[in-house]
Amino acid sequence: MHCRPNCAACCIAPSISSLHKPAGVPCRHLDDTLRCTIFGHPERPACCGGLQPSAEMCGESREQALNWLADLEVLTHPG
């Protein structure tokens, strides 16, 4: 499966602690077309590289992906 164009749900919904990015905030490394500007670079966090698109996570739309990832963020948030 490939990433949906103009989605970036995985770069918006979850927090990314190594980048000090809170959940629900677009990653500072997204460009105007919602593509990662550090994709393939060593500074890209391991958690980003480990996250792969899947039917379950991505759903049928960007909105479904954002919701699924936001729910996962709440379920896995410590404390």
N, CA, C and O atoms as a Maestro MAE file, in Angstrom:
{
 s_m_m2io_version
 :::
 2.0.0
}

f_m_ct {
 s_m_title
 :::
 protein
 m_atom[316] {
  # First column is atom index #
  i_m_mmod_type
  r_m_x_coord
  r_m_y_coord
  r_m_z_coord
  i_m_residue_number
  s_m_chain_name
  s_m_pdb_residue_name
  s_m_pdb_atom_name
  i_m_atomic_number
  :::
  1 25 0.842 -1.184 0.000 1 A "MET " " N  " 7
  2 3 0.000 0.000 0.000 1 A "MET " " CA " 6
  3 2 0.885 1.245 0.000 1 A "MET " " C  " 6
  4 15 1.946 1.267 0.624 1 A "MET " " O  " 8
  5 25 0.441 2.263 -0.697 2 A "HIS " " N  " 7
  6 3 1.176 3.521 -0.783 2 A "HIS " " CA " 6
  7 2 0.415 4.622 -0.054 2 A "HIS " " C  " 6
  8 15 -0.792 4.520 0.164 2 A "HIS " " O  " 8
  9 25 1.127 5.659 0.313 3 A "CYS " " N  " 7
  10 3 0.500 6.788 0.979 3 A "CYS " " CA " 6
  11 2 -0.470 7.495 0.036 3 A "CYS " " C  " 6
  12 15 -0.231 7.602 -1.166 3 A "CYS " " O  " 8
  13 25 -1.560 7.970 0.610 4 A "ARG " " N  " 7
  14 3 -2.563 8.723 -0.128 4 A "ARG " " CA " 6
  15 2 -2.023 10.135 -0.369 4 A "ARG " " C  " 6
  16 15 -1.522 10.758 0.568 4 A "ARG " " O  " 8
  17 25 -2.107 10.651 -1.578 5 A "PRO " " N  " 7
  18 3 -1.644 12.025 -1.828 5 A "PRO " " CA " 6
  19 2 -2.418 13.030 -0.960 5 A "PRO " " C  " 6
  20 15 -3.612 12.868 -0.707 5 A "PRO " " O  " 8
  21 25 -1.713 14.056 -0.520 6 A "ASN " " N  " 7
  22 3 -2.297 15.139 0.274 6 A "ASN " " CA " 6
  23 2 -3.004 14.652 1.535 6 A "ASN " " C  " 6
  24 15 -4.065 15.163 1.891 6 A "ASN " " O  " 8
  25 25 -2.423 13.675 2.203 7 A "CYS " " N  " 7
  26 3 -3.023 13.124 3.421 7 A "CYS " " CA " 6
  27 2 -2.252 13.590 4.659 7 A "CYS " " C  " 6
  28 15 -2.710 14.476 5.380 7 A "CYS " " O  " 8
  29 25 -1.102 13.002 4.899 8 A "ALA " " N  " 7
  30 3 -0.239 13.328 6.039 8 A "ALA " " CA " 6
  31 2 -0.894 13.093 7.390 8 A "ALA " " C  " 6
  32 15 -0.467 13.679 8.385 8 A "ALA " " O  " 8
  33 25 -1.921 12.249 7.451 9 A "ALA " " N  " 7
  34 3 -2.571 11.973 8.733 9 A "ALA " " CA " 6
  35 2 -1.569 11.467 9.757 9 A "ALA " " C  " 6
  36 15 -1.647 11.826 10.932 9 A "ALA " " O  " 8
  37 25 -0.631 10.639 9.324 10 A "CYS " " N  " 7
  38 3 0.365 10.087 10.246 10 A "CYS " " CA " 6
  39 2 1.387 11.125 10.675 10 A "CYS " " C  " 6
  40 15 2.161 10.875 11.600 10 A "CYS " " O  " 8
  41 25 1.410 12.278 10.030 11 A "CYS " " N  " 7
  42 3 2.321 13.371 10.396 11 A "CYS " " CA " 6
  43 2 1.577 14.482 11.137 11 A "CYS " " C  " 6
  44 15 2.157 15.515 11.473 11 A "CYS " " O  " 8
  45 25 0.303 14.260 11.383 12 A "ILE " " N  " 7
  46 3 -0.523 15.253 12.066 12 A "ILE " " CA " 6
  47 2 -1.128 14.686 13.350 12 A "ILE " " C  " 6
  48 15 -0.956 15.264 14.423 12 A "ILE " " O  " 8
  49 25 -1.830 13.569 13.248 13 A "ALA " " N  " 7
  50 3 -2.596 13.047 14.389 13 A "ALA " " CA " 6
  51 2 -1.741 12.608 15.574 13 A "ALA " " C  " 6
  52 15 -2.050 12.992 16.702 13 A "ALA " " O  " 8
  53 25 -0.686 11.825 15.375 14 A "PRO " " N  " 7
  54 3 0.068 11.362 16.551 14 A "PRO " " CA " 6
  55 2 1.092 12.379 17.033 14 A "PRO " " C  " 6
  56 15 1.545 13.243 16.282 14 A "PRO " " O  " 8
  57 25 1.442 12.250 18.305 15 A "SER " " N  " 7
  58 3 2.560 13.031 18.831 15 A "SER " " CA " 6
  59 2 3.857 12.370 18.357 15 A "SER " " C  " 6
  60 15 3.894 11.165 18.109 15 A "SER " " O  " 8
  61 25 4.901 13.160 18.237 16 A "ILE " " N  " 7
  62 3 6.226 12.649 17.884 16 A "ILE " " CA " 6
  63 2 7.188 13.276 18.895 16 A "ILE " " C  " 6
  64 15 7.663 14.398 18.715 16 A "ILE " " O  " 8
  65 25 7.454 12.533 19.945 17 A "SER " " N  " 7
  66 3 8.222 13.095 21.063 17 A "SER " " CA " 6
  67 2 9.620 13.550 20.660 17 A "SER " " C  " 6
  68 15 10.100 14.566 21.161 17 A "SER " " O  " 8
  69 25 10.281 12.822 19.768 18 A "SER " " N  " 7
  70 3 11.643 13.204 19.381 18 A "SER " " CA " 6
  71 2 11.681 14.539 18.632 18 A "SER " " C  " 6
  72 15 12.731 15.176 18.555 18 A "SER " " O  " 8
  73 25 10.547 14.959 18.084 19 A "LEU " " N  " 7
  74 3 10.451 16.255 17.403 19 A "LEU " " CA " 6
  75 2 9.711 17.289 18.257 19 A "LEU " " C  " 6
  76 15 9.493 18.421 17.826 19 A "LEU " " O  " 8
  77 25 9.328 16.886 19.470 20 A "HIS " " N  " 7
  78 3 8.551 17.754 20.360 20 A "HIS " " CA " 6
  79 2 7.254 18.198 19.677 20 A "HIS " " C  " 6
  80 15 6.802 19.331 19.848 20 A "HIS " " O  " 8
  81 25 6.666 17.282 18.901 21 A "LYS " " N  " 7
  82 3 5.436 17.575 18.163 21 A "LYS " " CA " 6
  83 2 4.240 17.009 18.927 21 A "LYS " " C  " 6
  84 15 4.154 15.797 19.128 21 A "LYS " " O  " 8
  85 25 3.327 17.865 19.350 22 A "PRO " " N  " 7
  86 3 2.139 17.352 20.030 22 A "PRO " " CA " 6
  87 2 1.148 16.728 19.049 22 A "PRO " " C  " 6
  88 15 1.175 17.017 17.853 22 A "PRO " " O  " 8
  89 25 0.287 15.880 19.566 23 A "ALA " " N  " 7
  90 3 -0.758 15.251 18.756 23 A "ALA " " CA " 6
  91 2 -1.673 16.325 18.172 23 A "ALA " " C  " 6
  92 15 -1.989 17.318 18.827 23 A "ALA " " O  " 8
  93 25 -2.089 16.105 16.934 24 A "GLY " " N  " 7
  94 3 -3.027 17.001 16.282 24 A "GLY " " CA " 6
  95 2 -2.405 18.221 15.622 24 A "GLY " " C  " 6
  96 15 -3.113 19.041 15.039 24 A "GLY " " O  " 8
  97 25 -1.092 18.345 15.710 25 A "VAL " " N  " 7
  98 3 -0.381 19.486 15.117 25 A "VAL " " CA " 6
  99 2 0.440 18.971 13.940 25 A "VAL " " C  " 6
  100 15 1.163 17.987 14.092 25 A "VAL " " O  " 8
  101 25 0.350 19.606 12.769 26 A "PRO " " N  " 7
  102 3 1.155 19.153 11.634 26 A "PRO " " CA " 6
  103 2 2.651 19.209 11.946 26 A "PRO " " C  " 6
  104 15 3.125 20.150 12.581 26 A "PRO " " O  " 8
  105 25 3.376 18.210 11.501 27 A "CYS " " N  " 7
  106 3 4.819 18.170 11.681 27 A "CYS " " CA " 6
  107 2 5.455 19.337 10.926 27 A "CYS " " C  " 6
  108 15 5.025 19.688 9.827 27 A "CYS " " O  " 8
  109 25 6.461 19.918 11.519 28 A "ARG " " N  " 7
  110 3 7.147 21.052 10.884 28 A "ARG " " CA " 6
  111 2 7.899 20.648 9.623 28 A "ARG " " C  " 6
  112 15 8.343 21.514 8.869 28 A "ARG " " O  " 8
  113 25 8.048 19.359 9.382 29 A "HIS " " N  " 7
  114 3 8.778 18.877 8.206 29 A "HIS " " CA " 6
  115 2 7.863 18.568 7.023 29 A "HIS " " C  " 6
  116 15 8.312 17.996 6.030 29 A "HIS " " O  " 8
  117 25 6.600 18.937 7.117 30 A "LEU " " N  " 7
  118 3 5.692 18.766 5.980 30 A "LEU " " CA " 6
  119 2 5.818 19.958 5.043 30 A "LEU " " C  " 6
  120 15 5.945 21.102 5.481 30 A "LEU " " O  " 8
  121 25 5.782 19.668 3.741 31 A "ASP " " N  " 7
  122 3 5.816 20.773 2.781 31 A "ASP " " CA " 6
  123 2 4.390 21.171 2.401 31 A "ASP " " C  " 6
  124 15 3.430 20.687 3.001 31 A "ASP " " O  " 8
  125 25 4.249 22.041 1.418 32 A "ASP " " N  " 7
  126 3 2.937 22.550 1.015 32 A "ASP " " CA " 6
  127 2 2.032 21.479 0.416 32 A "ASP " " C  " 6
  128 15 0.814 21.655 0.371 32 A "ASP " " O  " 8
  129 25 2.614 20.370 -0.046 33 A "THR " " N  " 7
  130 3 1.809 19.280 -0.604 33 A "THR " " CA " 6
  131 2 1.661 18.136 0.394 33 A "THR " " C  " 6
  132 15 1.280 17.024 0.028 33 A "THR " " O  " 8
  133 25 1.969 18.427 1.673 34 A "LEU " " N  " 7
  134 3 1.849 17.461 2.767 34 A "LEU " " CA " 6
  135 2 2.757 16.250 2.592 34 A "LEU " " C  " 6
  136 15 2.380 15.125 2.920 34 A "LEU " " O  " 8
  137 25 3.939 16.489 2.079 35 A "ARG " " N  " 7
  138 3 4.963 15.450 1.954 35 A "ARG " " CA " 6
  139 2 6.080 15.747 2.939 35 A "ARG " " C  " 6
  140 15 6.355 16.907 3.248 35 A "ARG " " O  " 8
  141 25 6.724 14.690 3.434 36 A "CYS " " N  " 7
  142 3 7.795 14.831 4.403 36 A "CYS " " CA " 6
  143 2 9.078 15.309 3.713 36 A "CYS " " C  " 6
  144 15 9.545 14.700 2.751 36 A "CYS " " O  " 8
  145 25 9.629 16.396 4.219 37 A "THR " " N  " 7
  146 3 10.850 16.941 3.619 37 A "THR " " CA " 6
  147 2 12.113 16.240 4.120 37 A "THR " " C  " 6
  148 15 13.198 16.476 3.591 37 A "THR " " O  " 8
  149 25 11.983 15.377 5.140 38 A "ILE " " N  " 7
  150 3 13.155 14.641 5.633 38 A "ILE " " CA " 6
  151 2 13.015 13.136 5.376 38 A "ILE " " C  " 6
  152 15 13.761 12.339 5.945 38 A "ILE " " O  " 8
  153 25 12.070 12.750 4.529 39 A "PHE " " N  " 7
  154 3 11.896 11.348 4.170 39 A "PHE " " CA " 6
  155 2 13.200 10.835 3.559 39 A "PHE " " C  " 6
  156 15 13.752 11.446 2.644 39 A "PHE " " O  " 8
  157 25 13.685 9.699 4.079 40 A "GLY " " N  " 7
  158 3 14.912 9.112 3.568 40 A "GLY " " CA " 6
  159 2 16.189 9.717 4.132 40 A "GLY " " C  " 6
  160 15 17.286 9.294 3.766 40 A "GLY " " O  " 8
  161 25 16.065 10.691 5.011 41 A "HIS " " N  " 7
  162 3 17.225 11.333 5.631 41 A "HIS " " CA " 6
  163 2 17.454 10.755 7.026 41 A "HIS " " C  " 6
  164 15 16.506 10.311 7.674 41 A "HIS " " O  " 8
  165 25 18.696 10.756 7.492 42 A "PRO " " N  " 7
  166 3 18.988 10.184 8.809 42 A "PRO " " CA " 6
  167 2 18.306 10.910 9.965 42 A "PRO " " C  " 6
  168 15 18.096 10.312 11.020 42 A "PRO " " O  " 8
  169 25 17.959 12.170 9.795 43 A "GLU " " N  " 7
  170 3 17.304 12.905 10.873 43 A "GLU " " CA " 6
  171 2 15.820 12.586 11.030 43 A "GLU " " C  " 6
  172 15 15.183 13.042 11.980 43 A "GLU " " O  " 8
  173 25 15.274 11.813 10.113 44 A "ARG " " N  " 7
  174 3 13.873 11.393 10.228 44 A "ARG " " CA " 6
  175 2 13.763 10.418 11.406 44 A "ARG " " C  " 6
  176 15 14.498 9.432 11.462 44 A "ARG " " O  " 8
  177 25 12.856 10.686 12.342 45 A "PRO " " N  " 7
  178 3 12.730 9.822 13.516 45 A "PRO " " CA " 6
  179 2 12.391 8.377 13.154 45 A "PRO " " C  " 6
  180 15 11.670 8.115 12.192 45 A "PRO " " O  " 8
  181 25 12.920 7.459 13.934 46 A "ALA " " N  " 7
  182 3 12.672 6.030 13.702 46 A "ALA " " CA " 6
  183 2 11.186 5.704 13.767 46 A "ALA " " C  " 6
  184 15 10.711 4.836 13.035 46 A "ALA " " O  " 8
  185 25 10.449 6.387 14.634 47 A "CYS " " N  " 7
  186 3 9.012 6.099 14.741 47 A "CYS " " CA " 6
  187 2 8.292 6.432 13.435 47 A "CYS " " C  " 6
  188 15 7.304 5.785 13.090 47 A "CYS " " O  " 8
  189 25 8.774 7.420 12.720 48 A "CYS " " N  " 7
  190 3 8.164 7.779 11.436 48 A "CYS " " CA " 6
  191 2 8.486 6.717 10.377 48 A "CYS " " C  " 6
  192 15 7.617 6.308 9.606 48 A "CYS " " O  " 8
  193 25 9.727 6.287 10.357 49 A "GLY " " N  " 7
  194 3 10.130 5.277 9.390 49 A "GLY " " CA " 6
  195 2 9.466 3.937 9.633 49 A "GLY " " C  " 6
  196 15 9.255 3.166 8.697 49 A "GLY " " O  " 8
  197 25 9.136 3.657 10.884 50 A "GLY " " N  " 7
  198 3 8.489 2.388 11.229 50 A "GLY " " CA " 6
  199 2 7.005 2.356 10.951 50 A "GLY " " C  " 6
  200 15 6.406 1.282 10.903 50 A "GLY " " O  " 8
  201 25 6.406 3.508 10.769 51 A "LEU " " N  " 7
  202 3 4.965 3.581 10.513 51 A "LEU " " CA " 6
  203 2 4.718 3.405 9.021 51 A "LEU " " C  " 6
  204 15 5.141 4.229 8.210 51 A "LEU " " O  " 8
  205 25 4.040 2.342 8.672 52 A "GLN " " N  " 7
  206 3 3.779 2.034 7.270 52 A "GLN " " CA " 6
  207 2 2.282 2.108 6.983 52 A "GLN " " C  " 6
  208 15 1.477 1.736 7.837 52 A "GLN " " O  " 8
  209 25 1.891 2.580 5.800 53 A "PRO " " N  " 7
  210 3 0.469 2.653 5.482 53 A "PRO " " CA " 6
  211 2 -0.162 1.271 5.480 53 A "PRO " " C  " 6
  212 15 0.442 0.290 5.045 53 A "PRO " " O  " 8
  213 25 -1.395 1.218 5.979 54 A "SER " " N  " 7
  214 3 -2.153 -0.036 5.974 54 A "SER " " CA " 6
  215 2 -3.629 0.298 5.795 54 A "SER " " C  " 6
  216 15 -4.056 1.417 6.076 54 A "SER " " O  " 8
  217 25 -4.394 -0.661 5.332 55 A "ALA " " N  " 7
  218 3 -5.826 -0.443 5.135 55 A "ALA " " CA " 6
  219 2 -6.499 -0.075 6.453 55 A "ALA " " C  " 6
  220 15 -7.377 0.787 6.483 55 A "ALA " " O  " 8
  221 25 -6.095 -0.721 7.534 56 A "GLU " " N  " 7
  222 3 -6.694 -0.441 8.842 56 A "GLU " " CA " 6
  223 2 -6.421 0.999 9.274 56 A "GLU " " C  " 6
  224 15 -7.340 1.710 9.682 56 A "GLU " " O  " 8
  225 25 -5.179 1.423 9.186 57 A "MET " " N  " 7
  226 3 -4.799 2.756 9.631 57 A "MET " " CA " 6
  227 2 -5.316 3.840 8.682 57 A "MET " " C  " 6
  228 15 -5.840 4.855 9.140 57 A "MET " " O  " 8
  229 25 -5.181 3.646 7.410 58 A "CYS " " N  " 7
  230 3 -5.497 4.689 6.442 58 A "CYS " " CA " 6
  231 2 -6.980 4.786 6.103 58 A "CYS " " C  " 6
  232 15 -7.456 5.848 5.702 58 A "CYS " " O  " 8
  233 25 -7.707 3.693 6.260 59 A "GLY " " N  " 7
  234 3 -9.134 3.715 5.967 59 A "GLY " " CA " 6
  235 2 -9.421 4.070 4.519 59 A "GLY " " C  " 6
  236 15 -8.606 3.846 3.624 59 A "GLY " " O  " 8
  237 25 -10.598 4.627 4.320 60 A "GLU " " N  " 7
  238 3 -11.049 4.983 2.970 60 A "GLU " " CA " 6
  239 2 -10.815 6.456 2.644 60 A "GLU " " C  " 6
  240 15 -11.013 6.879 1.505 60 A "GLU " " O  " 8
  241 25 -10.393 7.244 3.647 61 A "SER " " N  " 7
  242 3 -10.218 8.678 3.418 61 A "SER " " CA " 6
  243 2 -9.213 9.249 4.411 61 A "SER " " C  " 6
  244 15 -8.850 8.602 5.393 61 A "SER " " O  " 8
  245 25 -8.782 10.445 4.142 62 A "ARG " " N  " 7
  246 3 -7.880 11.155 5.044 62 A "ARG " " CA " 6
  247 2 -8.535 11.338 6.408 62 A "ARG " " C  " 6
  248 15 -7.885 11.173 7.440 62 A "ARG " " O  " 8
  249 25 -9.822 11.679 6.412 63 A "GLU " " N  " 7
  250 3 -10.549 11.886 7.658 63 A "GLU " " CA " 6
  251 2 -10.585 10.614 8.497 63 A "GLU " " C  " 6
  252 15 -10.420 10.676 9.715 63 A "GLU " " O  " 8
  253 25 -10.797 9.467 7.866 64 A "GLN " " N  " 7
  254 3 -10.782 8.195 8.593 64 A "GLN " " CA " 6
  255 2 -9.402 7.940 9.183 64 A "GLN " " C  " 6
  256 15 -9.293 7.488 10.323 64 A "GLN " " O  " 8
  257 25 -8.356 8.222 8.431 65 A "ALA " " N  " 7
  258 3 -6.996 8.024 8.925 65 A "ALA " " CA " 6
  259 2 -6.708 8.942 10.108 65 A "ALA " " C  " 6
  260 15 -6.142 8.503 11.110 65 A "ALA " " O  " 8
  261 25 -7.089 10.199 10.000 66 A "LEU " " N  " 7
  262 3 -6.888 11.142 11.103 66 A "LEU " " CA " 6
  263 2 -7.612 10.665 12.357 66 A "LEU " " C  " 6
  264 15 -7.049 10.709 13.451 66 A "LEU " " O  " 8
  265 25 -8.844 10.214 12.209 67 A "ASN " " N  " 7
  266 3 -9.622 9.734 13.356 67 A "ASN " " CA " 6
  267 2 -9.011 8.478 13.959 67 A "ASN " " C  " 6
  268 15 -8.900 8.376 15.181 67 A "ASN " " O  " 8
  269 25 -8.613 7.519 13.128 68 A "TRP " " N  " 7
  270 3 -8.042 6.266 13.629 68 A "TRP " " CA " 6
  271 2 -6.768 6.543 14.405 68 A "TRP " " C  " 6
  272 15 -6.569 5.999 15.491 68 A "TRP " " O  " 8
  273 25 -5.904 7.387 13.854 69 A "LEU " " N  " 7
  274 3 -4.641 7.706 14.510 69 A "LEU " " CA " 6
  275 2 -4.855 8.539 15.778 69 A "LEU " " C  " 6
  276 15 -4.138 8.359 16.761 69 A "LEU " " O  " 8
  277 25 -5.820 9.434 15.763 70 A "ALA " " N  " 7
  278 3 -6.130 10.213 16.967 70 A "ALA " " CA " 6
  279 2 -6.644 9.302 18.074 70 A "ALA " " C  " 6
  280 15 -6.273 9.470 19.235 70 A "ALA " " O  " 8
  281 25 -7.487 8.346 17.729 71 A "ASP " " N  " 7
  282 3 -7.975 7.370 18.719 71 A "ASP " " CA " 6
  283 2 -6.824 6.546 19.275 71 A "ASP " " C  " 6
  284 15 -6.758 6.305 20.481 71 A "ASP " " O  " 8
  285 25 -5.924 6.117 18.414 72 A "LEU " " N  " 7
  286 3 -4.760 5.335 18.850 72 A "LEU " " CA " 6
  287 2 -3.875 6.165 19.780 72 A "LEU " " C  " 6
  288 15 -3.350 5.649 20.767 72 A "LEU " " O  " 8
  289 25 -3.713 7.428 19.469 73 A "GLU " " N  " 7
  290 3 -2.921 8.334 20.312 73 A "GLU " " CA " 6
  291 2 -3.506 8.383 21.722 73 A "GLU " " C  " 6
  292 15 -2.768 8.307 22.703 73 A "GLU " " O  " 8
  293 25 -4.816 8.509 21.824 74 A "VAL " " N  " 7
  294 3 -5.469 8.556 23.145 74 A "VAL " " CA " 6
  295 2 -5.294 7.234 23.864 74 A "VAL " " C  " 6
  296 15 -4.988 7.222 25.056 74 A "VAL " " O  " 8
  297 25 -5.479 6.129 23.177 75 A "LEU " " N  " 7
  298 3 -5.368 4.801 23.803 75 A "LEU " " CA " 6
  299 2 -3.964 4.467 24.273 75 A "LEU " " C  " 6
  300 15 -3.796 3.688 25.212 75 A "LEU " " O  " 8
  301 25 -2.964 5.038 23.642 76 A "THR " " N  " 7
  302 3 -1.577 4.693 23.981 76 A "THR " " CA " 6
  303 2 -0.866 5.792 24.773 76 A "THR " " C  " 6
  304 15 0.318 5.659 25.084 76 A "THR " " O  " 8
  305 25 -1.566 6.860 25.098 77 A "HIS " " N  " 7
  306 3 -0.943 7.955 25.852 77 A "HIS " " CA " 6
  307 2 -0.672 7.520 27.284 77 A "HIS " " C  " 6
  308 15 -1.580 7.039 27.962 77 A "HIS " " O  " 8
  309 25 0.550 7.677 27.753 78 A "PRO " " N  " 7
  310 3 0.844 7.265 29.126 78 A "PRO " " CA " 6
  311 2 0.096 8.107 30.155 78 A "PRO " " C  " 6
  312 15 -0.102 9.308 29.973 78 A "PRO " " O  " 8
  313 25 -0.309 7.460 31.226 79 A "GLY " " N  " 7
  314 3 -0.951 8.161 32.331 79 A "GLY " " CA " 6
  315 2 -2.342 8.453 32.046 79 A "GLY " " C  " 6
  316 15 -3.032 9.043 32.877 79 A "GLY " " O  " 8
  :::
 }
 m_bond[315] {
  # First column is bond index #
  i_m_from
  i_m_to
  i_m_order
  :::
  1 1 2 1
  2 2 3 1
  3 3 4 2
  4 3 5 1
  5 5 6 1
  6 6 7 1
  7 7 8 2
  8 7 9 1
  9 9 10 1
  10 10 11 1
  11 11 12 2
  12 11 13 1
  13 13 14 1
  14 14 15 1
  15 15 16 2
  16 15 17 1
  17 17 18 1
  18 18 19 1
  19 19 20 2
  20 19 21 1
  21 21 22 1
  22 22 23 1
  23 23 24 2
  24 23 25 1
  25 25 26 1
  26 26 27 1
  27 27 28 2
  28 27 29 1
  29 29 30 1
  30 30 31 1
  31 31 32 2
  32 31 33 1
  33 33 34 1
  34 34 35 1
  35 35 36 2
  36 35 37 1
  37 37 38 1
  38 38 39 1
  39 39 40 2
  40 39 41 1
  41 41 42 1
  42 42 43 1
  43 43 44 2
  44 43 45 1
  45 45 46 1
  46 46 47 1
  47 47 48 2
  48 47 49 1
  49 49 50 1
  50 50 51 1
  51 51 52 2
  52 51 53 1
  53 53 54 1
  54 54 55 1
  55 55 56 2
  56 55 57 1
  57 57 58 1
  58 58 59 1
  59 59 60 2
  60 59 61 1
  61 61 62 1
  62 62 63 1
  63 63 64 2
  64 63 65 1
  65 65 66 1
  66 66 67 1
  67 67 68 2
  68 67 69 1
  69 69 70 1
  70 70 71 1
  71 71 72 2
  72 71 73 1
  73 73 74 1
  74 74 75 1
  75 75 76 2
  76 75 77 1
  77 77 78 1
  78 78 79 1
  79 79 80 2
  80 79 81 1
  81 81 82 1
  82 82 83 1
  83 83 84 2
  84 83 85 1
  85 85 86 1
  86 86 87 1
  87 87 88 2
  88 87 89 1
  89 89 90 1
  90 90 91 1
  91 91 92 2
  92 91 93 1
  93 93 94 1
  94 94 95 1
  95 95 96 2
  96 95 97 1
  97 97 98 1
  98 98 99 1
  99 99 100 2
  100 99 101 1
  101 101 102 1
  102 102 103 1
  103 103 104 2
  104 103 105 1
  105 105 106 1
  106 106 107 1
  107 107 108 2
  108 107 109 1
  109 109 110 1
  110 110 111 1
  111 111 112 2
  112 111 113 1
  113 113 114 1
  114 114 115 1
  115 115 116 2
  116 115 117 1
  117 117 118 1
  118 118 119 1
  119 119 120 2
  120 119 121 1
  121 121 122 1
  122 122 123 1
  123 123 124 2
  124 123 125 1
  125 125 126 1
  126 126 127 1
  127 127 128 2
  128 127 129 1
  129 129 130 1
  130 130 131 1
  131 131 132 2
  132 131 133 1
  133 133 134 1
  134 134 135 1
  135 135 136 2
  136 135 137 1
  137 137 138 1
  138 138 139 1
  139 139 140 2
  140 139 141 1
  141 141 142 1
  142 142 143 1
  143 143 144 2
  144 143 145 1
  145 145 146 1
  146 146 147 1
  147 147 148 2
  148 147 149 1
  149 149 150 1
  150 150 151 1
  151 151 152 2
  152 151 153 1
  153 153 154 1
  154 154 155 1
  155 155 156 2
  156 155 157 1
  157 157 158 1
  158 158 159 1
  159 159 160 2
  160 159 161 1
  161 161 162 1
  162 162 163 1
  163 163 164 2
  164 163 165 1
  165 165 166 1
  166 166 167 1
  167 167 168 2
  168 167 169 1
  169 169 170 1
  170 170 171 1
  171 171 172 2
  172 171 173 1
  173 173 174 1
  174 174 175 1
  175 175 176 2
  176 175 177 1
  177 177 178 1
  178 178 179 1
  179 179 180 2
  180 179 181 1
  181 181 182 1
  182 182 183 1
  183 183 184 2
  184 183 185 1
  185 185 186 1
  186 186 187 1
  187 187 188 2
  188 187 189 1
  189 189 190 1
  190 190 191 1
  191 191 192 2
  192 191 193 1
  193 193 194 1
  194 194 195 1
  195 195 196 2
  196 195 197 1
  197 197 198 1
  198 198 199 1
  199 199 200 2
  200 199 201 1
  201 201 202 1
  202 202 203 1
  203 203 204 2
  204 203 205 1
  205 205 206 1
  206 206 207 1
  207 207 208 2
  208 207 209 1
  209 209 210 1
  210 210 211 1
  211 211 212 2
  212 211 213 1
  213 213 214 1
  214 214 215 1
  215 215 216 2
  216 215 217 1
  217 217 218 1
  218 218 219 1
  219 219 220 2
  220 219 221 1
  221 221 222 1
  222 222 223 1
  223 223 224 2
  224 223 225 1
  225 225 226 1
  226 226 227 1
  227 227 228 2
  228 227 229 1
  229 229 230 1
  230 230 231 1
  231 231 232 2
  232 231 233 1
  233 233 234 1
  234 234 235 1
  235 235 236 2
  236 235 237 1
  237 237 238 1
  238 238 239 1
  239 239 240 2
  240 239 241 1
  241 241 242 1
  242 242 243 1
  243 243 244 2
  244 243 245 1
  245 245 246 1
  246 246 247 1
  247 247 248 2
  248 247 249 1
  249 249 250 1
  250 250 251 1
  251 251 252 2
  252 251 253 1
  253 253 254 1
  254 254 255 1
  255 255 256 2
  256 255 257 1
  257 257 258 1
  258 258 259 1
  259 259 260 2
  260 259 261 1
  261 261 262 1
  262 262 263 1
  263 263 264 2
  264 263 265 1
  265 265 266 1
  266 266 267 1
  267 267 268 2
  268 267 269 1
  269 269 270 1
  270 270 271 1
  271 271 272 2
  272 271 273 1
  273 273 274 1
  274 274 275 1
  275 275 276 2
  276 275 277 1
  277 277 278 1
  278 278 279 1
  279 279 280 2
  280 279 281 1
  281 281 282 1
  282 282 283 1
  283 283 284 2
  284 283 285 1
  285 285 286 1
  286 286 287 1
  287 287 288 2
  288 287 289 1
  289 289 290 1
  290 290 291 1
  291 291 292 2
  292 291 293 1
  293 293 294 1
  294 294 295 1
  295 295 296 2
  296 295 297 1
  297 297 298 1
  298 298 299 1
  299 299 300 2
  300 299 301 1
  301 301 302 1
  302 302 303 1
  303 303 304 2
  304 303 305 1
  305 305 306 1
  306 306 307 1
  307 307 308 2
  308 307 309 1
  309 309 310 1
  310 310 311 1
  311 311 312 2
  312 311 313 1
  313 313 314 1
  314 314 315 1
  315 315 316 2
  :::
 }
}
